Amino acid sequence: MTNAGSRQASAELTTGGDRAIRHLRQAILAGQDWFLALLEAVRLWPIPEEECDGRFYRYLIAGEALDWMVLAERLCEAADGLLPEDEKLAFLFHCRAPIDITLEEFREAIGGTRYHQYLNYHYGVTVEEALFWAVREESRKERWALGMAKDHDHSNEVYRRVYGQSRGVLLRAFRREHRYPDLRSTSLLEMKEFTYWLFKYRLKHCDKERVASDTRKALAWLERNGRSGHSLSGGRRIPGDDPEMTEESSDGTGW
């Protein structure tokens, strides 16, 4: 694509983002529930990443996994002044939706493509993080049973159990693949990308029975810790389907 073509495509995406924000604001002003209007704006949103007011947003991890709460935060900021402050804060900080909504209604509101991308993030980032903490708990209990130090940092042992390599080896491989600098620290965004990369790595290098067993272990940890999905009203949470890796659009609105 030429530089002129690239600039045109970027401008079209930006216009599409403005269109989604305009839809959100107009729907709320017309009396539609703000949360449903926000979900519709998620479906319409065309930009995988952007910089706005000095902050960089990446909504789509690895082109597959929708970090929908980051997008929701961006949309809430764009509709500032139109949302009930208490409901907005409960949603953004505690993932509590202000209305009752079924899984099917949620899926229909954000569209098939966004829902598949949401599931990719749920299993590839949220569940993958939970797997680390679940295995870490197992490892700590084993160490305590053997009378070993309780405060020992055994993160590398967890990585070796799950992925067969130390964190350092895996992180360097991830950074080489993405051509990222090998820094001593990692940002929150890089950690999300790394976690999703680990998910794909595990799918590729572990047998299916092991993958299924580890996924159940992670889901059980989320359930025990009250984090089994994104909350709906009344403390209910959006359940997830089986993991689906969806790279193509199912409704013509993919990024």
VOPAGU-2260 file (C-alpha; in pm, 1 decimal, decimal comma):
REM VOPAGU-2260
SITE   aa  ch    i         X         Y         Z
SITE  MET   A    0       0,0       0,0       0,0
SITE  THR   A    1     133,3     347,6     -88,9
SITE  ASN   A    2     180,8     614,9     174,9
SITE  ALA   A    3    -121,6     798,0      35,5
SITE  GLY   A    4    -327,6     478,8      51,3
SITE  SER   A    5    -214,3     410,9     405,7
SITE  ARG   A    6    -309,6     762,3     515,1
SITE  GLN   A    7    -649,5     724,7     348,3
SITE  ALA   A    8    -714,2     392,0     522,8
SITE  SER   A    9    -611,7     544,6     857,0
SITE  ALA   A   10    -844,1     839,0     801,4
SITE  GLU   A   11   -1131,1     604,5     716,8
SITE  LEU   A   12   -1075,9     407,0    1037,1
SITE  THR   A   13   -1065,2     726,1    1241,4
SITE  THR   A   14   -1389,3     837,5    1080,1
SITE  GLY   A   15   -1537,0     498,1    1166,1
SITE  GLY   A   16   -1436,6     549,9    1529,6
SITE  ASP   A   17   -1604,7     888,6    1529,1
SITE  ARG   A   18   -1913,7     725,9    1381,6
SITE  ALA   A   19   -1925,9     468,6    1663,4
SITE  ILE   A   20   -1892,1     744,0    1924,4
SITE  ARG   A   21   -2160,4     949,5    1754,6
SITE  HIS   A   22   -2391,7     646,5    1756,2
SITE  LEU   A   23   -2326,3     596,7    2127,3
SITE  ARG   A   24   -2399,6     956,1    2222,3
SITE  GLN   A   25   -2706,6     988,6    1999,2
SITE  ALA   A   26   -2852,4     660,5    2124,9
SITE  ILE   A   27   -2815,3     768,7    2488,0
SITE  LEU   A   28   -2966,5    1110,7    2416,1
SITE  ALA   A   29   -3256,3     936,3    2242,3
SITE  GLY   A   30   -3330,2     743,7    2561,7
SITE  GLN   A   31   -3161,1     408,6    2499,6
SITE  ASP   A   32   -2996,0     243,3    2797,8
SITE  TRP   A   33   -2633,6     355,3    2797,3
SITE  PHE   A   34   -2491,1       6,5    2845,9
SITE  LEU   A   35   -2676,1    -136,2    2546,1
SITE  ALA   A   36   -2569,4     165,1    2341,6
SITE  LEU   A   37   -2209,9     103,9    2449,8
SITE  LEU   A   38   -2225,7    -260,9    2339,8
SITE  GLU   A   39   -2354,9    -150,2    1999,4
SITE  ALA   A   40   -2065,1      95,7    1975,7
SITE  VAL   A   41   -1824,5    -191,8    2050,0
SITE  ARG   A   42   -1971,0    -374,6    1749,5
SITE  LEU   A   43   -1926,2     -67,2    1529,2
SITE  TRP   A   44   -1575,3      22,8    1648,4
SITE  PRO   A   45   -1328,6     -19,2    1357,5
SITE  ILE   A   46    -990,1      74,2    1509,1
SITE  PRO   A   47    -757,7    -193,7    1655,7
SITE  GLU   A   48    -539,0      66,6    1827,9
SITE  GLU   A   49    -502,0     442,2    1855,2
SITE  GLU   A   50    -349,9     728,0    2049,1
SITE  CYS   A   51    -602,8     964,2    2205,7
SITE  ASP   A   52    -533,6    1256,6    2437,9
SITE  GLY   A   53    -176,6    1140,6    2492,8
SITE  ARG   A   54    -269,5     781,4    2580,3
SITE  PHE   A   55    -207,1     477,9    2361,3
SITE  TYR   A   56    -490,4     224,2    2338,5
SITE  ARG   A   57    -461,4    -124,7    2191,7
SITE  TYR   A   58    -799,9    -292,4    2172,0
SITE  LEU   A   59    -701,6    -601,7    1975,0
SITE  ILE   A   60    -418,7    -820,7    2104,5
SITE  ALA   A   61    -227,8   -1004,2    1827,9
SITE  GLY   A   62    -504,9    -913,6    1585,2
SITE  GLU   A   63    -732,7   -1172,9    1750,2
SITE  ALA   A   64    -819,3   -1097,3    2112,2
SITE  LEU   A   65   -1050,2    -809,0    2205,0
SITE  ASP   A   66    -956,1    -627,5    2526,0
SITE  TRP   A   67   -1312,6    -507,6    2547,5
SITE  MET   A   68   -1285,0    -335,8    2885,4
SITE  VAL   A   69   -1015,7    -104,4    2747,0
SITE  LEU   A   70   -1245,6     -24,1    2454,1
SITE  ALA   A   71   -1537,8      21,9    2694,7
SITE  GLU   A   72   -1329,7     267,0    2898,4
SITE  ARG   A   73   -1247,3     463,6    2582,9
SITE  LEU   A   74   -1615,5     478,0    2487,0
SITE  CYS   A   75   -1721,8     581,3    2838,0
SITE  GLU   A   76   -1473,7     867,4    2821,7
SITE  ALA   A   77   -1617,9     971,0    2484,4
SITE  ALA   A   78   -1967,4     977,9    2637,0
SITE  ASP   A   79   -1856,0    1162,8    2948,8
SITE  GLY   A   80   -2141,3    1358,1    3104,6
SITE  LEU   A   81   -2409,2    1131,4    2960,0
SITE  LEU   A   82   -2356,3     833,0    3189,8
SITE  PRO   A   83   -2465,9     790,9    3553,9
SITE  GLU   A   84   -2139,1     825,8    3742,6
SITE  ASP   A   85   -2210,6     547,2    3994,4
SITE  GLU   A   86   -2306,6     298,1    3722,3
SITE  LYS   A   87   -2007,0     390,9    3508,9
SITE  LEU   A   88   -1761,9     344,5    3798,2
SITE  ALA   A   89   -1921,2      14,5    3904,4
SITE  PHE   A   90   -1880,5    -111,6    3548,0
SITE  LEU   A   91   -1525,4      11,5    3485,7
SITE  PHE   A   92   -1378,7     -75,5    3826,4
SITE  HIS   A   93   -1585,4    -380,3    3926,2
SITE  CYS   A   94   -1714,0    -508,1    3587,8
SITE  ARG   A   95   -2074,6    -478,0    3707,3
SITE  ALA   A   96   -2323,2    -400,8    3431,9
SITE  PRO   A   97   -2618,9    -178,1    3525,8
SITE  ILE   A   98   -2883,3    -401,8    3365,8
SITE  ASP   A   99   -2970,9    -768,3    3337,2
SITE  ILE   A  100   -2848,9    -906,9    3007,0
SITE  THR   A  101   -2823,6   -1266,0    2889,1
SITE  LEU   A  102   -2522,1   -1414,3    2716,0
SITE  GLU   A  103   -2717,3   -1432,0    2390,3
SITE  GLU   A  104   -2815,9   -1064,8    2418,9
SITE  PHE   A  105   -2454,7    -971,6    2490,2
SITE  ARG   A  106   -2335,0   -1168,6    2187,5
SITE  GLU   A  107   -2602,1   -1017,1    1964,0
SITE  ALA   A  108   -2526,2    -662,8    2081,1
SITE  ILE   A  109   -2150,8    -674,3    2013,8
SITE  GLY   A  110   -2180,3    -895,4    1704,2
SITE  GLY   A  111   -2037,6   -1234,1    1615,3
SITE  THR   A  112   -1688,9   -1112,5    1526,9
SITE  ARG   A  113   -1642,7    -909,1    1841,7
SITE  TYR   A  114   -1781,7   -1193,8    2053,4
SITE  HIS   A  115   -1527,7   -1440,9    1910,6
SITE  GLN   A  116   -1254,3   -1184,4    1973,9
SITE  TYR   A  117   -1388,2   -1140,4    2328,3
SITE  LEU   A  118   -1364,2   -1516,7    2384,0
SITE  ASN   A  119   -1009,6   -1518,8    2247,2
SITE  TYR   A  120    -913,6   -1260,0    2508,5
SITE  HIS   A  121   -1104,2   -1438,7    2785,1
SITE  TYR   A  122    -925,5   -1769,5    2724,8
SITE  GLY   A  123    -598,4   -1630,0    2592,0
SITE  VAL   A  124    -535,1   -1367,0    2860,0
SITE  THR   A  125    -776,1   -1394,1    3155,1
SITE  VAL   A  126    -776,1   -1775,0    3177,3
SITE  GLU   A  127    -405,6   -1801,0    3090,6
SITE  GLU   A  128    -320,9   -1564,3    3378,0
SITE  ALA   A  129    -540,7   -1771,8    3607,4
SITE  LEU   A  130    -350,1   -2086,4    3506,1
SITE  PHE   A  131     -27,3   -1927,4    3631,5
SITE  TRP   A  132    -183,3   -1845,6    3970,6
SITE  ALA   A  133    -348,1   -2188,0    4000,3
SITE  VAL   A  134     -20,0   -2369,7    3936,2
SITE  ARG   A  135     160,6   -2128,5    4167,4
SITE  GLU   A  136     -82,8   -2221,3    4445,3
SITE  GLU   A  137     -15,4   -2590,6    4382,4
SITE  SER   A  138     357,8   -2533,4    4388,9
SITE  ARG   A  139     343,7   -2333,6    4713,6
SITE  LYS   A  140     136,0   -2601,4    4886,9
SITE  GLU   A  141     386,9   -2866,8    4779,0
SITE  ARG   A  142     676,7   -2658,6    4909,7
SITE  TRP   A  143     500,3   -2596,2    5241,9
SITE  ALA   A  144     430,5   -2968,2    5278,2
SITE  LEU   A  145     803,9   -3031,8    5233,8
SITE  GLY   A  146     893,3   -2765,0    5488,9
SITE  MET   A  147    1055,1   -2536,9    5230,5
SITE  ALA   A  148    1063,5   -2155,7    5250,0
SITE  LYS   A  149     720,3   -1999,6    5210,2
SITE  ASP   A  150     843,0   -1667,4    5073,1
SITE  HIS   A  151    1062,1   -1810,9    4799,1
SITE  ASP   A  152     985,4   -1672,2    4453,4
SITE  HIS   A  153     925,7   -1980,8    4241,9
SITE  SER   A  154     772,0   -1816,8    3935,7
SITE  ASN   A  155    1019,8   -1987,5    3702,7
SITE  GLU   A  156     916,0   -2322,7    3844,0
SITE  VAL   A  157     556,4   -2239,5    3749,3
SITE  TYR   A  158     657,4   -2143,0    3394,3
SITE  ARG   A  159     856,9   -2463,8    3357,0
SITE  ARG   A  160     564,5   -2673,6    3478,5
SITE  VAL   A  161     318,1   -2512,1    3239,3
SITE  TYR   A  162     533,4   -2430,3    2935,6
SITE  GLY   A  163     851,3   -2633,7    2982,7
SITE  GLN   A  164    1076,8   -2324,0    2983,8
SITE  SER   A  165    1173,3   -2046,1    3223,3
SITE  ARG   A  166    1001,6   -1708,6    3201,1
SITE  GLY   A  167    1319,5   -1544,4    3074,4
SITE  VAL   A  168    1359,8   -1788,5    2787,0
SITE  LEU   A  169     994,3   -1752,9    2688,9
SITE  LEU   A  170     994,2   -1372,4    2714,1
SITE  ARG   A  171    1306,4   -1344,5    2496,5
SITE  ALA   A  172    1148,6   -1573,5    2235,6
SITE  PHE   A  173     830,7   -1361,5    2239,7
SITE  ARG   A  174    1027,0   -1039,0    2200,4
SITE  ARG   A  175    1239,2   -1177,6    1917,5
SITE  GLU   A  176     926,8   -1289,0    1732,8
SITE  HIS   A  177     766,3    -944,9    1772,1
SITE  ARG   A  178    1094,0    -751,3    1731,8
SITE  TYR   A  179    1051,9    -585,5    2070,3
SITE  PRO   A  180    1355,2    -455,6    2262,5
SITE  ASP   A  181    1482,7    -682,7    2538,8
SITE  LEU   A  182    1418,8    -446,5    2829,8
SITE  ARG   A  183    1447,7    -526,4    3199,6
SITE  SER   A  184    1086,3    -427,7    3264,6
SITE  THR   A  185     756,2    -504,4    3093,2
SITE  SER   A  186     457,7    -276,3    3047,3
SITE  LEU   A  187     100,3    -384,1    3117,7
SITE  LEU   A  188      29,3    -394,4    2744,0
SITE  GLU   A  189     335,1    -609,0    2675,4
SITE  MET   A  190     232,8    -845,7    2956,1
SITE  LYS   A  191    -109,3    -892,5    2793,4
SITE  GLU   A  192      54,8    -963,6    2458,2
SITE  PHE   A  193     304,5   -1198,9    2621,1
SITE  THR   A  194      28,2   -1383,6    2805,8
SITE  TYR   A  195    -167,6   -1430,3    2483,1
SITE  TRP   A  196     150,6   -1552,1    2312,9
SITE  LEU   A  197     197,0   -1803,7    2595,8
SITE  PHE   A  198    -157,9   -1926,8    2537,9
SITE  LYS   A  199     -81,9   -1989,6    2170,1
SITE  TYR   A  200     251,3   -2147,2    2267,8
SITE  ARG   A  201      75,8   -2387,3    2506,0
SITE  LEU   A  202    -180,0   -2485,3    2242,0
SITE  LYS   A  203     102,5   -2560,0    1999,2
SITE  HIS   A  204     337,7   -2748,5    2229,1
SITE  CYS   A  205     108,9   -2937,8    2468,8
SITE  ASP   A  206    -115,3   -3234,1    2390,0
SITE  LYS   A  207    -490,3   -3174,9    2380,9
SITE  GLU   A  208    -563,7   -3360,7    2704,2
SITE  ARG   A  209    -306,2   -3151,0    2891,7
SITE  VAL   A  210    -445,9   -2828,8    2740,1
SITE  ALA   A  211    -800,6   -2923,4    2842,3
SITE  SER   A  212    -689,7   -3021,1    3194,6
SITE  ASP   A  213    -495,3   -2696,4    3244,6
SITE  THR   A  214    -788,3   -2491,3    3112,9
SITE  ARG   A  215   -1026,4   -2658,0    3360,2
SITE  LYS   A  216    -777,6   -2590,3    3639,7
SITE  ALA   A  217    -760,1   -2221,0    3546,2
SITE  LEU   A  218   -1138,6   -2188,4    3517,9
SITE  ALA   A  219   -1177,9   -2350,8    3859,4
SITE  TRP   A  220    -930,7   -2098,6    4005,1
SITE  LEU   A  221   -1131,1   -1811,8    3854,5
SITE  GLU   A  222   -1451,3   -1957,0    3997,8
SITE  ARG   A  223   -1300,2   -1993,0    4346,1
SITE  ASN   A  224   -1180,3   -1635,5    4334,6
SITE  GLY   A  225   -1505,0   -1489,6    4200,1
SITE  ARG   A  226   -1357,1   -1401,8    3861,6
SITE  SER   A  227   -1523,5   -1649,8    3628,0
SITE  GLY   A  228   -1610,2   -1387,6    3364,7
SITE  HIS   A  229   -1716,1   -1026,3    3321,7
SITE  SER   A  230   -1992,7    -930,4    3562,0
SITE  LEU   A  231   -2346,4    -861,5    3460,1
SITE  SER   A  232   -2592,9    -699,1    3698,3
SITE  GLY   A  233   -2652,5    -853,4    4037,9
SITE  GLY   A  234   -2303,6   -1003,2    4040,1
SITE  ARG   A  235   -2377,5   -1244,1    3753,5
SITE  ARG   A  236   -2099,8   -1290,4    3503,7
SITE  ILE   A  237   -2081,3   -1339,8    3128,2
SITE  PRO   A  238   -2001,2   -1709,6    3081,2
SITE  GLY   A  239   -1757,8   -1820,8    2814,2
SITE  ASP   A  240   -1798,1   -2083,9    2546,7
SITE  ASP   A  241   -1525,2   -2332,0    2460,3
SITE  PRO   A  242   -1206,9   -2161,5    2334,7
SITE  GLU   A  243   -1233,8   -2054,4    1972,3
SITE  MET   A  244    -948,1   -1906,0    1775,0
SITE  THR   A  245   -1122,1   -1685,6    1519,9
SITE  GLU   A  246    -908,0   -1481,4    1284,5
SITE  GLU   A  247   -1167,8   -1411,4    1015,7
SITE  SER   A  248   -1473,9   -1193,3    1040,0
SITE  SER   A  249   -1810,2   -1366,2    1067,5
SITE  ASP   A  250   -2021,7   -1058,3    1006,6
SITE  GLY   A  251   -1810,1    -830,3     793,4
SITE  THR   A  252   -1702,9    -597,8    1075,0
SITE  GLY   A  253   -1360,4    -742,5    1160,0
SITE  TRP   A  254   -1053,8    -521,0    1192,6
